[in-house]
Amino acid sequence: MILAAGKLFEKKMNDLIKGIASIENLNAAWQRVYENQGCRGSDGITIERFGLSLEQNLSSLSHALLSRRYHPYPLLRFAIPKRKAKGVRFLSVPTVRDRVAQSAAFLATREIFEAEFEDVSHAYREGRGVLTAVAEIKKWRDKGYRYAVDADIDAYFDSVPHDLLLQKLGKLLPDPATLRLFEKWIKAEIYDGARIWTLEQGIPQGSVVSPVLANLFLDELDETLLSFGKKIVRFADDFLILSKKEVEAQEDIELTDMILDDMKLDLNPLKTKIVSFDRGFKFLGAVFLYDDVYLPFPEKRPEPPPPKLPPPLSLMRYLELRNK
């Protein structure tokens, strides 16, 4: 559905950057950031501190966006414990200022992105989620699709190629100023306390725009599988391809492998498998067995300890690390 936004697209493009940078939109973006809370960024400025001079900060951000002088700070990278497994995963979090800018871009462009996405995609979208994905799986099961490929993309968020992602963005958002904004957030600098480097591939987990970019990149997978008549249910980089026969499921693995190869991605051979409702399987936390679905009870997890953050990044420290 590239360029499927049609008239909606034409209507929004002319004044898109003005819409992003408007004080009204930036105020709405700030409200989203404030409600989500979160830690400080690499500049050391907390949400509370940003809010103390809110009018001045939003006015300065608006001017930077409109004058094309906006540049994001390096993302702050730190480890947090994994929820359901041992070990840690890494977040790369923008500063509060940059979270506001990204939220403003998201609010101004979300209808354009939404018009592009397929109904089979359930993650990071308003009105969709695990329950809508489970309902769609049940629908195909009840129509005789008793087998499925339970697919896992190998290190998806770390592997997305920037050149292909920017090509997709360029077709969807050919407004140069808006496209440059997204490119700056995609090719972000990362700071972990010891070094600074530029992201050469992948989508940073922790950025506001990462979920919509993740869905955009996999929209090609959705479209291609649908064009072959496949029944796919996708939640971010987790997806099922349902079929009526086990031999068809094996063919679906081979087809998916070829599609992802063109997208410079790989299936994880250790986690991608053929499952069936008669043998039972688990997907998105739900257990499917025969004609039953068992949804997990909501877990009340203890509050994790606060993450250990790298020290704030001063200009002198930034220049020192950049020149190493």
C-alpha positions as semicolon CSV with decimal commas, in nm:
position;residue;x (nm);y (nm);z (nm)
1;M;0,000;0,000;0,000
2;I;0,289;0,241;-0,069
3;L;0,131;0,582;-0,147
4;A;-0,206;0,436;-0,047
5;A;-0,271;0,750;0,159
6;G;-0,369;0,924;-0,167
7;K;-0,566;1,242;-0,107
8;L;-0,489;1,230;0,263
9;F;-0,119;1,235;0,175
10;E;-0,151;1,534;-0,062
11;K;-0,354;1,728;0,192
12;K;-0,094;1,694;0,467
13;M;0,239;1,726;0,290
14;N;0,251;2,097;0,210
15;D;0,239;2,215;0,570
16;L;0,365;1,902;0,743
17;I;0,675;2,052;0,903
18;K;0,471;2,354;1,013
19;G;0,220;2,119;1,170
20;I;0,495;1,932;1,353
21;A;0,650;2,255;1,482
22;S;0,328;2,432;1,581
23;I;0,307;2,526;1,948
24;E;-0,032;2,354;1,973
25;N;0,114;2,026;1,844
26;L;0,425;2,058;2,060
27;N;0,206;2,111;2,367
28;A;0,012;1,793;2,284
29;A;0,343;1,612;2,234
30;W;0,471;1,739;2,569
31;Q;0,157;1,609;2,739
32;R;0,222;1,259;2,599
33;V;0,584;1,270;2,714
34;Y;0,484;1,397;3,059
35;E;0,223;1,124;3,104
36;N;0,468;0,853;3,002
37;Q;0,731;0,993;3,240
38;G;1,064;0,812;3,199
39;C;1,421;0,895;3,283
40;R;1,640;1,186;3,183
41;G;1,838;1,179;2,862
42;S;2,204;1,224;2,782
43;D;2,186;1,599;2,857
44;G;2,086;1,530;3,218
45;I;1,757;1,725;3,194
46;T;1,464;1,552;3,364
47;I;1,097;1,585;3,272
48;E;1,039;1,799;3,579
49;R;1,322;2,036;3,490
50;F;1,207;2,065;3,126
51;G;0,858;2,150;3,248
52;L;0,980;2,437;3,468
53;S;1,058;2,643;3,154
54;L;0,804;2,475;2,931
55;E;0,691;2,774;2,726
56;Q;1,047;2,881;2,652
57;N;1,160;2,524;2,575
58;L;0,873;2,460;2,333
59;S;0,921;2,795;2,162
60;S;1,292;2,723;2,116
61;L;1,217;2,375;1,982
62;S;0,957;2,513;1,739
63;H;1,205;2,768;1,605
64;A;1,476;2,503;1,564
65;L;1,239;2,277;1,370
66;L;1,109;2,553;1,143
67;S;1,456;2,696;1,073
68;R;1,594;2,346;0,996
69;R;1,850;2,393;1,277
70;Y;1,717;2,115;1,495
71;H;1,972;1,848;1,585
72;P;1,899;1,568;1,833
73;Y;2,128;1,492;2,125
74;P;2,290;1,147;2,146
75;L;2,062;0,873;2,278
76;L;2,136;0,756;2,632
77;R;2,206;0,380;2,626
78;F;2,165;0,170;2,940
79;A;2,069;-0,183;3,043
80;I;1,744;-0,299;3,202
81;P;1,651;-0,652;3,315
82;K;1,452;-0,865;3,070
83;R;1,096;-0,925;3,184
84;K;1,061;-1,296;3,115
85;A;1,417;-1,419;3,084
86;K;1,752;-1,389;3,248
87;G;1,992;-1,122;3,137
88;V;1,944;-0,764;3,024
89;R;1,837;-0,570;2,719
90;F;1,950;-0,225;2,619
91;L;1,740;0,085;2,576
92;S;1,856;0,392;2,384
93;V;1,651;0,684;2,514
94;P;1,626;1,034;2,363
95;T;1,645;1,347;2,576
96;V;1,315;1,494;2,696
97;R;1,345;1,766;2,428
98;D;1,393;1,506;2,157
99;R;1,109;1,292;2,292
100;V;0,882;1,595;2,255
101;A;1,005;1,650;1,897
102;Q;0,953;1,284;1,806
103;S;0,609;1,279;1,967
104;A;0,518;1,592;1,769
105;A;0,626;1,423;1,445
106;F;0,430;1,113;1,539
107;L;0,111;1,312;1,607
108;A;0,142;1,502;1,278
109;T;0,209;1,194;1,063
110;R;0,023;0,907;1,232
111;E;-0,275;0,918;0,992
112;I;-0,037;0,894;0,696
113;F;0,135;0,590;0,847
114;E;-0,195;0,431;0,952
115;A;-0,331;0,457;0,597
116;E;-0,028;0,256;0,486
117;F;-0,054;-0,035;0,729
118;E;-0,240;-0,361;0,676
119;D;-0,515;-0,498;0,900
120;V;-0,292;-0,796;0,986
121;S;-0,060;-0,571;1,190
122;H;-0,166;-0,540;1,556
123;A;0,123;-0,388;1,757
124;Y;0,174;-0,020;1,841
125;R;-0,156;0,086;1,684
126;E;-0,452;0,257;1,845
127;G;-0,742;0,018;1,900
128;R;-0,526;-0,286;1,834
129;G;-0,321;-0,515;2,053
130;V;-0,284;-0,870;2,180
131;L;-0,661;-0,926;2,206
132;T;-0,728;-0,823;1,844
133;A;-0,442;-1,047;1,728
134;V;-0,581;-1,341;1,927
135;A;-0,928;-1,281;1,782
136;E;-0,790;-1,291;1,427
137;I;-0,600;-1,614;1,498
138;K;-0,924;-1,770;1,629
139;K;-1,106;-1,656;1,314
140;W;-0,866;-1,840;1,083
141;R;-0,853;-2,145;1,313
142;D;-1,232;-2,173;1,296
143;K;-1,212;-2,161;0,915
144;G;-0,992;-2,471;0,907
145;Y;-0,644;-2,323;0,930
146;R;-0,506;-2,570;1,185
147;Y;-0,131;-2,521;1,126
148;A;0,090;-2,217;1,150
149;V;0,444;-2,098;1,111
150;D;0,545;-1,934;1,437
151;A;0,810;-1,701;1,297
152;D;1,087;-1,511;1,467
153;I;1,306;-1,254;1,288
154;D;1,665;-1,273;1,401
155;A;1,755;-0,959;1,604
156;Y;1,497;-0,753;1,417
157;F;1,533;-0,416;1,590
158;D;1,912;-0,435;1,563
159;S;1,913;-0,542;1,198
160;V;1,685;-0,306;1,003
161;P;1,895;-0,162;0,715
162;H;1,882;0,217;0,712
163;D;1,900;0,251;0,335
164;L;1,585;0,043;0,277
165;L;1,400;0,205;0,568
166;L;1,474;0,554;0,434
167;Q;1,359;0,448;0,087
168;K;1,024;0,345;0,233
169;L;1,001;0,669;0,429
170;G;1,089;0,869;0,118
171;K;0,795;0,718;-0,070
172;L;0,560;0,785;0,217
173;L;0,693;1,126;0,328
174;P;0,869;1,296;0,034
175;D;0,855;1,627;0,220
176;P;1,233;1,689;0,252
177;A;1,223;1,865;0,589
178;T;1,017;1,590;0,756
179;L;1,224;1,317;0,595
180;R;1,545;1,479;0,727
181;L;1,397;1,477;1,077
182;F;1,330;1,105;1,065
183;E;1,673;1,040;0,915
184;K;1,839;1,219;1,208
185;W;1,647;0,999;1,453
186;I;1,725;0,682;1,259
187;K;2,098;0,754;1,217
188;A;2,126;0,852;1,580
189;E;2,435;0,897;1,789
190;I;2,452;0,669;2,093
191;Y;2,618;0,751;2,426
192;D;2,678;0,485;2,693
193;G;2,905;0,674;2,932
194;A;3,229;0,549;2,779
195;R;3,194;0,618;2,408
196;I;2,982;0,775;2,135
197;W;2,903;0,605;1,807
198;T;2,657;0,649;1,521
199;L;2,392;0,386;1,461
200;E;2,462;0,226;1,123
201;Q;2,170;-0,016;1,119
202;G;1,873;-0,102;1,336
203;I;1,601;0,096;1,509
204;P;1,681;0,222;1,861
205;Q;1,455;0,065;2,124
206;G;1,345;0,350;2,346
207;S;1,279;0,616;2,081
208;V;0,923;0,743;2,038
209;V;0,919;0,691;1,659
210;S;1,072;0,342;1,667
211;P;0,740;0,150;1,687
212;V;0,590;0,319;1,382
213;L;0,916;0,273;1,189
214;A;0,924;-0,095;1,286
215;N;0,572;-0,139;1,148
216;L;0,652;0,054;0,831
217;F;0,952;-0,161;0,749
218;L;0,758;-0,487;0,797
219;D;0,461;-0,359;0,596
220;E;0,637;-0,499;0,287
221;L;0,635;-0,845;0,447
222;D;0,262;-0,810;0,521
223;E;0,181;-0,696;0,168
224;T;0,387;-0,963;-0,005
225;L;0,248;-1,250;0,201
226;L;-0,106;-1,121;0,148
227;S;-0,044;-1,100;-0,227
228;F;0,030;-1,475;-0,216
229;G;-0,299;-1,534;-0,034
230;K;-0,133;-1,610;0,301
231;K;-0,310;-1,565;0,633
232;I;-0,071;-1,367;0,852
233;V;-0,122;-1,223;1,198
234;R;0,165;-0,997;1,303
235;F;0,249;-0,827;1,631
236;A;0,567;-0,622;1,577
237;D;0,832;-0,877;1,472
238;D;0,636;-1,178;1,605
239;F;0,398;-1,330;1,354
240;L;0,201;-1,639;1,257
241;I;0,131;-1,757;0,903
242;L;-0,168;-1,991;0,919
243;S;-0,235;-2,277;0,678
244;K;-0,467;-2,575;0,635
245;K;-0,193;-2,833;0,578
246;E;0,144;-2,890;0,741
247;V;0,316;-2,912;0,403
248;E;0,186;-2,562;0,323
249;A;0,342;-2,435;0,645
250;Q;0,681;-2,562;0,534
251;E;0,637;-2,381;0,203
252;D;0,543;-2,066;0,395
253;I;0,875;-2,077;0,581
254;E;1,062;-2,092;0,249
255;L;0,856;-1,806;0,103
256;T;0,906;-1,589;0,412
257;D;1,278;-1,659;0,406
258;M;1,298;-1,531;0,047
259;I;1,096;-1,217;0,124
260;L;1,308;-1,133;0,426
261;D;1,627;-1,195;0,230
262;D;1,523;-0,915;-0,007
263;M;1,466;-0,697;0,299
264;K;1,814;-0,784;0,434
265;L;1,664;-0,969;0,731
266;D;1,680;-1,332;0,842
267;L;1,449;-1,577;1,012
268;N;1,585;-1,715;1,336
269;P;1,619;-2,088;1,254
270;L;1,628;-2,184;1,622
271;K;1,298;-2,013;1,706
272;T;1,098;-2,038;1,382
273;K;0,883;-2,351;1,388
274;I;0,566;-2,515;1,261
275;V;0,292;-2,540;1,524
276;S;-0,065;-2,669;1,526
277;F;-0,378;-2,617;1,731
278;D;-0,402;-2,991;1,794
279;R;-0,055;-3,007;1,947
280;G;-0,094;-2,672;2,117
281;F;0,130;-2,366;2,111
282;K;0,188;-2,033;2,282
283;F;0,184;-1,699;2,104
284;L;0,183;-1,349;2,256
285;G;0,137;-1,508;2,598
286;A;-0,185;-1,686;2,495
287;V;-0,203;-2,067;2,481
288;F;-0,389;-2,220;2,185
289;L;-0,497;-2,585;2,220
290;Y;-0,759;-2,753;2,002
291;D;-1,048;-2,503;1,994
292;D;-0,962;-2,331;2,320
293;V;-0,760;-2,022;2,398
294;Y;-0,615;-1,960;2,740
295;L;-0,525;-1,599;2,806
296;P;-0,275;-1,527;3,084
297;F;-0,391;-1,355;3,399
298;P;-0,249;-1,005;3,428
299;E;0,068;-1,025;3,632
300;K;0,146;-0,771;3,897
301;R;0,519;-0,741;3,859
302;P;0,729;-0,582;4,130
303;E;0,872;-0,245;4,041
304;P;1,219;-0,299;3,892
305;P;1,507;-0,114;4,053
306;P;1,591;0,216;3,881
307;P;1,840;0,168;3,599
308;K;2,199;0,276;3,642
309;L;2,236;0,565;3,401
310;P;2,559;0,692;3,248
311;P;2,663;1,039;3,368
312;P;2,517;1,339;3,182
313;L;2,703;1,435;2,868
314;S;2,860;1,781;2,871
315;L;2,973;1,955;2,554
316;M;3,337;1,907;2,649
317;R;3,284;1,536;2,715
318;Y;3,094;1,504;2,387
319;L;3,380;1,658;2,188
320;E;3,632;1,446;2,374
321;L;3,451;1,121;2,297
322;R;3,379;1,220;1,936
323;N;3,749;1,282;1,875
324;K;3,864;0,948;2,014
